[in-house]
Amino acid sequence: QQGQIAGLRAGQIADARSLRGGNLHPTSMPLNRIPQPLTVISPHLDDAVFSCGALIAAASDAVVVTVLAGMPGADAALPDWDRAAGFDSPIEAVIHRRREDTRSLRMLGARPEWLGFLDGQYGRHDTPEQIMAGLAATPALQRGGTVVAPMGLFHSD
C-alpha cells in the first residue's frame, strides 16, 4: 500500500531499504518520538543522509549542519578524489556537492546549513576549538530540540 511501510508500528522509523522502491514519500513515514526540532551535525556533505536519513525524514523540522562544507580558494589544488570524480576544480566539486546535499535533504524534508570549514583534502586543517566555536555560533544549534551526529569510524579530518 502506497504511503505505508509493511510491518512498521507507530513510532518506528523505516530504514533506507524502505525508500528504495521510490513509491514512499519520506513525510508519510511514521514519526519517531524525538523532541523537535532535530539538528544533525554532519562532518562531510552526504554523511548525514547516508547515516541518519530515516531519522531526518521522520522529523518535522530537521536541519543538517555540515561542518566541512567550506568553499576552497581559487588557488586550491585539485585533489585526486575530485579529479577521479570528473571535476575540473575544487570549487566545481564543492558547488556540485552542495547542490546534491540540498536536493537530498529536500527529499527528506530537511534543510542544510553549511559551515565554512574545509574538507581535509583541500589542505587546511582547523583545530577542534575553531570547529566547536563555529558550531556554537550556528543558528540551528540555538533552537533547542534534539542534536545528533553520525558516528564516525575513521577519517583523517
Disulfide bonds with the S-S distance in Angstrom:
none
